[in-house]
């Protein structure tokens, strides 16, 4: 996939126009602000410390390289030129070359307006195009809204790792979910 390539456009439930596209190098500062906003919000992700611009630049460089090699599909949601969501479909290899692993994050003020569902549907479409047969994701057991969205697009819980996460002085289960593609 080419960087900055528009994949889909739609109107969110709040009437804002959303562009789903691949990231590009010029998104660096938006992506840095995005991840640090999620960390400030204490959202259910594995990162807990803010990221520096240097760290984000190294990460983005690896992501863009993996996209060019066809090992990764990454989609950002863009509203008015600003990245407000970030997602990926990591293509596995070897005996798991039929499997993809999904991650998704959305800034707080853009949740519950259909963006997550549309990103997931777009990732699923691309997974089918590249011949994947199984999609996997994991979610904190405390993230009920995300689980609802995942189930809505066809993921089902297949396992649980008890107390996998220790965050905010509590143990949280990690739920593994799968979707079989036909």
N, C-alpha and C positions, 0 to 999 in steps of 0.2 A: 504494500500500500504506500502511496505517496504521502508525504507530509502535507498537512493543511487541506487534504481532500475532503470535500463535503460529501457526506454519505446520505443524509436525510434532513429534511426541514419539516417542522410542524409548529402548530400553535398550542402552547401549554394551556391548562385549565384556567390560568389567570390571564389569558389572552396575550401573553408575551410570545414573540417569535423565537424559536429555538433552532439552532443549527447543530446537528451532530456531525462531527468531522474528526479527522485524524489530527493529532497535535503537530505543531511545528516549533522550530527553535525559538521563534518570536514569542511563544507562550511561556517562556521561562519564568518571568516575573509573576504572571497570573497563576501559574502552577505552584510557585513558591507561596504566594499569598493563600491559595486554595488549601494546600496541605497544612499550613500553619494555622489557618482559621479552624480547620477540623480539630487540630490538636488543642487550640484554645477552648474550643467548645467541649472538649473532653468526650468526643464522639467515640463510639465503639469501634476503634481500629487498634492495631497493634503498636503503632508509633505513639510515644508519649512525650518526646522531646522535640522542640522546634527544630526545623531544618534550616541550615544556612544556604545562602545563594550558591556557594561553591558546591555544597552537597547536592543541591537540586540540579545544578548544571551537569554534574557528573551523572546523576540518575537519568536526566532527560537525554543526554548523549547516548547512554546505553539503551534506553527505550527506543530512540529513533533508529539506532543501528539494528536492534532486534527486529523492528518493524520492516526495515529494508531487507533483512535476511528471510523474512516470512515466518519468523518464530513467534511473533506477537501481533495482536490486533489491539490497538489502543484507540479509544474514542473519547473525545471531550465534548461536553455540551457548552455551547457558546450562546450567550445572550448579549446583544449589543457590543460584540467584540470582546467580551469578558468570559473567561473560563469559569463555569459555575459547577461543573461536575467532571469527574474523571473516571474512566473505567478501562479494564483490560481483559483480553482473552489470551491467556498464555497457552501456546500450543506445546504440548508435551512431546517427547520423542521416544525412540526405541520401542519397547513393547507397549508403551502407552501413547503411541503416536495417533491414536484415535480419540484421545482425551484432551479436553481443554479446561483450564482453570480460570474462573471469572472472579474479578474484584470490581467493586463499584463504590464510589463515594459522591455525595451531593452536598453542597453548602446548605446550611440550615434554612435559609429564607427561600430556597427553591425546592424544598421537599413537598410531597403531597399534591403536586400539580401535574403528574403524569410523566415527568422527565425520566425517572428511574425505570418505569415500565417500558418506555420507548427505547432507552439505551439497551436494556436487556433484550428486547425483541430484535434490535439491530445486531447485537452481538450474536444472538442465536441464528439469525439469518446468515451472518458471515461464517459462523461455525459450520453450518450445513454446506455452504459454498466450498469450504476447504476440506470437506469430507469427514468432519468429526462425528463421532457416534455417541459420545458421552460428555456432559458438562458437569463440572464439580465446582462448588463454592463452599465457603464456610462463613458462619455468622455467629456473633456473640448471642447467647441465649437470652440476654436482656434486650436485644434489638427486635422487638416484636413487630414493628412496622416493616422493617426490611424483610423479615421472614414472611409476612403477609404478601408482600410484592413478589418475592421469589416463588411462593406457592401459586400465586395468581398466574404466573407465566409458565407453570408446569414443573417447578422443582419440588422434590419431596425429601424429607429428612431421611437419611440412611444411617446415621450414626451420631454419636455424641461423645465428646471427650470431657469427662467430668473434671471440673476445676482446672481446666487448661489455662485459664487466664486469671491473673491476680491484678485487679485494678480498683482503685478507690477503696482500698481496704476490704475488698470482698472477692471471693472466688466465683468465677463465672464459667459455665460450661461453654465449650465450642461445639456448635452444631454443624455437621457436614450434610450438605444437600446435593442431590444429583438430578439431572434431567437427561433422559435418553432421547436421542434424536433419531428420527426415522428417515 
